[in-house]
Every structure is written in structure tokens, then in C-alpha cells.
Amino acid sequence: MTLRRPARIMVLGAGGREHALAWKLVGESGVQAVWVAPGSAGIASDGRIGVLPAVDPLDGPGVVDAARAQSADLVVIGPEAPLAAGVADVLRAAGIPVFGPGAAAARIETSKAFCHEIAAAAGVRMARSGAFARHDEALAFARELARPAHGGVVIKADGLAAGKGVTVCDAIEQAALALEAIFAIPAPAGEPDDSPRVVVEERLYGPEASLIALCDGRDALALPPARDHKRLLDGDLGPNTGGMGAYSPLIDLPDDRAEALVATVHRPILAELARRGIPFIGALYAGLILTDDGPVLLECNARFGDPETQVLLPRLAGDLAPLLLAAAEGRLAEAGIAAGIPGAMLPSRPEAAVGIVLAAEGYPVAPKQGDPIAGIRFAEQAGGLVFHAGTSPLGDDRFQTAGGRILAVVALGPDLPAARLNAERCAERVGFRGLQRRNDIAAIVAGSSASGAAPLDGPPPGATISLGASR
């Protein structure tokens, strides 16, 4: 049985996740060219990766034209917005293999209410919840869940919110404010009056975990579990963000438990979506909470996580490109056998990976842009992988801030303490005005000992770096 490999790949998107995908794919056997559309100058600073800045990722016909112009064997869609816009549907209709679900299947992410509906039909456990189109009904249910016996309530905007539409509330007063904020935003034009605006959930307790699986509509192959830190500040304080860092593996959810979770979470959801005639082809992300009563599904995303992808891909032991193509063509099980994968888990390296996100001043409310970035090259020289999420060129191989999350600095180590120390040392080499970052990514599990941490290269931590330094 031969493992088919795509030679020319187009990745749709422009952020750190897409940079990590391109970085992984471009170095694999049989891959001749990788483009990121629209990409960025920061992504293109890896001379092996091309960018297509004129491509609008929400323009399905334009994406088809770009894929044909590059003779792409495979298109991989990174962000959620093109999925919600149906770009994968347009590519499939044009006969172009695409890794990413159609708009109907992507509702598993774009509608929290739909996710609960699918999970309930599939027998996958989620928190007790209700979906509401009216403010008064949502508030009444929130009051019921916020009683002391229940222990809190979670308010979720039903649609896409870039990872920032969730409010975890200790008291009904917080829940009321969150509901007021959601219902103050006008409903999308053309949406029926009875369409859910908000999902109100019971609050569950325990550490969270992300489990992403490659899916072809029937079968699934899981990446290792990872953990994302959503809150802006150390100690999981401050507002929700798109993600301030991630790490893998997890002590409380070892890699070898992923296969069982795929059987109880991913495959039932895939089967239910297929039963409804909307097969899910792409990366199915299960956001889990590890309660005292076992793992519970919090949400699903319809794509690779960000920043989880940045720490997961360096841990993979085999090639990803042929599996993405196989998923796009509905033959994932066959490709898994051809790749020598014995079960439902992608083989991983024993090393740990920790990623630290560097965010702009004012993020997540009003990020400041245009500040020169220094020290990227020093972080790379110290052994870090630096993925560009929100940068623009400043000339002479230099960059400036141009978004909310600016960079993700990732480092490996033989264990989590070593990987965390290496990531901290690399991240400390990067500077720009108003830089925001967390200093506790993986700190609780990493402890204080670190075997095999990388030696220091470049300027020492805390040293002043000229803003005129090369990237």
C-alpha cells in the first residue's frame, strides 16, 4: 500500500497557526512547494515558504483561482472565518482537494447551540445548558444555574468570537453583565428572530485540555493532547484572549489516553454529522475539561487550534502532508495503515514543547500597532521556533507589530521543565514597546527542575536590546 504525498500545498490564512503548518509541511518528504495565502512577510522570512498576499481568504472563487495558478495538490484552511464562509465547499465543487470542513459541518464551531445539539444526539457528554434567543429567558436560566448548589454559570456568545466570546461567572451579577453585552449587539442581518444568540451553561471545574484529530468524515487520527492558556495574565487572570501560550504533553492527560477519547468524543460526533449528510473533513478540535467525574466536552472547533498547533506540530514524529491529503480524499484509515500508524494516534516525539505568545500593548481590547520588534533572530539562535502571527515588515529584515498576538515563541526539551525553561529564555530575547506575555505557561506542572535545558546564546535574559536590531 503506497502513501500518496502532495507535492504542492497552499495553506489559507496569515497567522501563527498557518506559519506553523507551513513550517511543518515544507520540510516533509515529497513536498516541493508550500504557499501561504495571503500569508505575511514574517512567514515569508522562512525562505522555503512562499506567500500569496493578493489572495482574499474569504473569496472562494479567488482561492480556487490561486490554487489552480499554483497547481496545488492540496489546500489546507487554517482560520475559522473561511470555513464559516464556505470556502471549502467552493474548493470541493471545483475538484480541488481541501482539508477543512464545509460551512454546514463547520457549524460545530460557528454555533455553540449546534455543538450541544450534535453532542447530545451523539451521546457525548457536555455541561447542562440552554440556548436562547431572548434576553429574559437566558437570564432566568442563568439565575437557576448560578444558585450556590450549582457553583456558577458560563455565558457563551453563540457565534464566532475569535476565542473571546466566553465569560466564566462566579455570581449572577457577572452573568447578567455578560448577557447584556451579548444582547446589546444587533443580531446579524437576515437571521431569524428565534435563532439562538447565547448559550448558558453550568460551570464545571477542572483543568482544560485540547484534543485535535484529523478527520475524513468517518475516521480520525489524533494529535497529542495540549493545553492552551486563554487568560491574558499570570495565574489565569484578566480577560479571555485568543490564547497566550500552550504546552504538550500533559501530565493529567497523557498522550496514550488520546485514542480512547477519540472513540468516545470525535467518532460519535463524526458519525452524527455524517448521518445528517454533512460529513466533517478537517481538524476536529475537542475542548475538554477534566472533571472529577472524567473528561467532559466544553466545545468543538472546526480547525487546528491556535496556539496549540504551534506546540503540537514540532512534537509529531512523522509526516503530516500525506495524512492531510488522505483526509481530504476520504481515505484516512488506508493512509494510516500505509504510514505504519497502528491505532488512532499520530506518533509523537518524546520531547515536550512549550509556546509563549507575545502580544501587543492594549490586546485584547485595542492592540497598538507599528512598534518595532527586536530580538527575533536572538530567540532563533537560542534554539526557539518563532512563528509570526501579527507582524509587518519594517525594512532590512526587520518587523513591527501589526496585530493583537504578535509572535509565538516555541521551544522543545526532554521534559516539560526543560521545555518551559528553554521557551522562557528564548521569549526573553524578544522585545517591543508594551509587550504583553505570560510568565507561567506550563509553570504548575513544570516545577523547578529542568534537565537538558538549552545553554544560553545571544544576549542574557533581561538585557537591553536596541529596537534597531535585526529580527
N, C-alpha and C positions, 0 to 999 in steps of 0.2 A: 504494500500500500504506500503510495507516494504522497508526501506532504507538499501541497501546492503553495508556492510563495509568490506574493505580489512583488513586482519589480518597481512600480511607480505608484506612490501613495500621496494623496492630498489630505491634509488634516485641516478641518474647518474650525477657525477660532483665532484668538490672538493673545491668550493669557498664559499663565504659568503652567496650567494643565496641558495646554496644547504644545508648549515648549517641551515639557517632559515627554509627551507622546512622540514628538518628532525626534527628540534626542534618543529615545529608546529604539525607534523604528529604523532610523538612518544608519545605525551601526550593525544591523542584523544581516545574516546571510541572505543573499539573493536580492536585497533591496538596492536598487540602483539610484533612486532619487526620491526625496521627500520634500514636498512644499507645504507651507502653512498659509492658509488664506483666511483673512488678509495678512495674518502674521504681524511682525513688528521688526524694527531694526535690531532690537535686542535679541530676538530669536535668530535673525539672520547673522548675528555676530558669530554664531557657530557656522563656519564657512561651509559645512556639509549640508546645511539646510537652506532651501530656497523659500522665498516669501512671494505672495501674490497680493500686493497692497490694494489693487483696484477691485478686488472681489468683495461684494457685499454678502456676508454670510446668511442674510435673511432673504436674499433674492434667489429663489430656487432655480429659475432658468439661467441666471448668471452663473450660479455654481456649476450647473450642468455644462455650460459653455467652457468654463475654466477647466473642469475635469477632462473634457474632451480635448481641449487645446494642449493639455499636458499628457495626454494618453494615459490617464490614471487608471490603474487596475483596481484601485480601492479608494473610497473616500471614508474618512473617519470623522464623525461630527463630535466636537468637544463640548460646547456650551448647550444650555437648555433652550435658549431662545430660538435657534434654528430648528430644533426638534419640535417645539411648540408651533412654529410657523409652517411645519410640514415639508421642510426641505428634503428630508429623507424620502418622503413619498415621491417628490418630483424626480429625484435621482433614480429611484427604483423604476419609475414609469419610463425613464429614458434608458433603462437597461444597464445602469452603472452600479456595480456592487457597492453597497454602503453599509457601514457599521454604525447603526443608530436607529432607534425606533421611529415609525411613522407617528403623525400627530395624534392619532387615536390611542395608540399604545402609550405614548408619552404623557397622556393624561394621568398616569400613575404618579407623576410628579407635579404636573401643572394644576391638578385639583386634589387637595387633601381629602375632600369628601369622596372622590372617586377611589382613591387609595384605600380608604376604610371600607368602601363597598366591595372592592375586589378582594381584599384580605378576608373579610367576613365570609364571602362566598367560597373562598379557597380554604377556609378553616385555619387561617394564620392569625395568631393572637395579636391584638393591638389593645391599646388603652380604651376604656369606656369613653364614648364620645357622642357628640351630636353635631350635625351640620345645619347651619341656619342662614336664612335669607333676611330675617328680621332681627333688629337690634334687641327688642324687648324679649323675644324668645331666647336669644343667645344669653342675655344677661340672667334670665331666670334659671337656665340650666347651669350657668357658671356659679350662681349662688348655691345651688344644690351641691355641686362638686366641691365648692370651697368650704363646706362645713368642716369643722375640726376633725370629725371622724374620717374624712376623706384625705385631708392633708394637702390640699392645694389644687390648682387648676392651671391648664395650659391653654393659651389662646393662639390660634394659628390662622393667619390670612389664608383663604382657600387657594388663591392663585400663586404664581411665581413671585418671589420676593428676594431673589439673589441671596438666599440663605439667612435673611434678616427679618422674616415675617413671623417669628415665633416669640411669644412672651411667656415666660415661666413665672407664675404668680403664687406668692405665699398667702395672699389675702384677697377678698373680693374687691377691695378698693383698687388694687392693681389691675385685676381683671376688667373692671369697669372702665378704667382709663384705656386699656388696650383695645377694648371693643369700640369705645368712642372713636379712637384713632382710625380703626379699620372702616367703620361705617361713615366716617366723615369724608372718605374718598369716594367720589362718584363711581357707580358701577360702570363697567365697560359698555360702550355703546352697542346696542343690539342684543345684549344679554337679557334673557327672560327674567321677570321680576322675582320668580321663585328659585332662581339659581343660588346655590349656597355662596355666601360671602365669607363665612368664617366657620372654622371647626373648633369646638370647645371640647377639651379632653381632660380626663382625670390626670393628676400628676403622679408619675411613677418615680421611683427612686433607685439609683444605682449608676454605675459608670456606663458611658455610652461607647459604642463600637460601630465601625463601618465595615460592611462586608459586601464587596463588589464582585459580580460574576459576569463573565462573558456569556451571552445567550444567543441562540439561533432560532428562538420561537418554541423550542421543545427542550433542548438540553442546555446545561450550564456548566461552566468551569470557573471556580472561584479563585480570586486573588487572595493573598493572605489578609487577615483582618488588620485594621488600622484604627487609630483614634485621632479625631480632629478636635482641636480646641477652638470653640466658637467665640468665646467672650474676648473682649479687647484686652483686658488687664489680667495681671498675675492673680492667681487664686480663683480663676473663673469669675471675675467681677467685671462690671462695666457692661456696655451694650453688646448685643449679638453682632457678629460680623460674618463675612463670607468664610472665615477661617483664619486663625492666627498661627497655625502650626499643626503638625501631625507627627505620629510615630508608628512604627511597626517593627517587631511583633508586639503582641500584648501578653502580659503575664496572666491576666484573668480571662483571656480568650485565646489560647494557643492556636497556632496555625493548623494543627491536626484536628481541631474541632470544626473547621470551616465546612468540611464535607457534610457533616450531619446537619448543619444549619441550612445548607443549600437544599437538602432533601425536605426540610420542614418549612422553609420560607420561600426560596426562589422558585423551586419546581412547582409547588402548588399555585403560585401566582402566575407563572408562565402558562400552566395548564388552563387556568380560568380565563386568562386573556385570549388564549388560542380558542377556547370554547366559544368565546364571543366573536370570533372572527377577526381579532386584532392581535395577531402574534407579535411578541416583543422580540426584536432583533437589535441587540446592542448591549450596553453595560447596565445591568440592573443593580442599583445601589440599595442595599438594605441598611437603614439606620436603626440600630438596635440599642436597647437598654438592658443591662444585665441585672435583673432584679433578683431578690432572694428566692423567687419562685421560678427562675430561669429567664432566658432571653425573651424579650417582647419587642415586636416591630414598632418603631416610632413613626417611620416614614419611608417612602421609596423615592429615589431619584432615578431619572431615566438616562443617566450618563455617568462617566467617571467622576469621582469626587475631586474637589479642589479645596485644600491642598493634599488630600490623601494620595492622589496619583503620583505626586512628586516624590513621595517616600516609598510607594509600593513598587514602581517600575524598576528602581535600582536594585530591589531585592529579588526580582524574577531571575530564575536560573536558566530559562530557555527563551526562544524567540517568540515574540508576540504577533508579528505580522501575519504569519500563515494561519493563526487561530482567528484573528480578526476577519480575514478573508473567508475562512471556513464558516464562521458565524453568519457573515453577510450572505453566504450562498446556501445556508441551511444544512451544513454537513459538519457540525462541530464535533459530534461524537466520533465520526470517522477520522477527523483530523487529530483528535486527542489520542486515538489509538496509534495513528501514524507517527505522532510525536513522542510516543512512549510514555504517555501520561496514564497511570493505572486507574485513577479514580476521577473525582470531580474537583480536584485541587491542582492548580498550576504549581509546578515545582519552584521552590524558592531557595535562595541562598541562606546560609545560616546567619549572616550578618544582620545586625539591626540598623535601622535608618531613622533619623530624626530630622525634621524640617522646621525651620523657623521663618515665619513671614515677616518681612519688613514693610510697614505700612506708612502712608503719608500722614503728615500733620493734618488734623481735622477729620480723619477717617474714623468711623464710617459715615458721619453726617455730611461734612463738606470738605472733602480732601483738597489740600493745597497742591498745586502743580507747578512745575517749572523749576524745581530746586535741583542743582547739580548733585550727582551721585558720585561718591568716591569709594575706592577700595574694592571694587568688584574683582579686579584681577588679583588682589591680595588674597581674597577669600578663595578664589580658584587655586591659587598657588599653595594654599594651606590644605588643599585636598577637598574643598567643598564643591558641590554642584550648585550653580547659581541659575535659577530659572526666572526669566523675565515675565512679569505679569502686567506691569503698568509703567513702562519706560518709553521715552522717545529720544532720538539722537540729539547730541549736543555738539557734534563735530569732533574730529581727531579721536575716534573710537571711544568717545565719552557719551554718557547718558544723563538724562534728567528725569525727575518724577513726572508721571503722566497718567495718574490713576489713583485708586484707593490703596489696594495692595500692590506694592511696587516690585518686590523680589521675594522669592523663596530660596533660602539657603539650606541645602541638604547635605548631610554627612553620614557616612557609614562607620560602623565599629563592630568589634566582635560581640558586643553585648550592648544593652541599652545605656548603661552608664557611660561607656566609651563613646557610643554614637552621640549621646547628648553633649558630652564634653567637646567632641570634635565639632559639632554643629554650633555650639556657643562660641568657640574660638574663631570659627570661620565667619559667623554673623557679626562678631565684634569688629571685624576688619572693614565693614561697610558703613558708610556714614552719609547722611544728608540732613538738612535742617528739618527739625520737627519730627525726626524718625520715631515711629512707634513700633514697639515689639514686645513680646512677652519673654520673660526670662525663666519660665518654669515649664516649658514644653517637655513632657516626659519626666519631670523632676520627681514626682511622687514615687514612681516605680523605679527610676534610675538609681536612686540612692546616692551615696557619696563616693563609692569606689569605682574606678574605671580602668579596666585592663585593656591595654592595646590602644590607648588614645594616641592620636597622631601628634608628632612633635610640632612645636610652634615654628611657623615660617612667616616671613614678612614682618610687618610691624607688630609689636606686642599689643595685647588687648588694652584698650583704653588710650592708646597713643593718638595724638592729634594727626589727622590725615588731611592734607590740603585738598580743598574742593576742586583743585585743578588737576588732580592726579588722574592717570589713565584708569580705564574701567576695571 
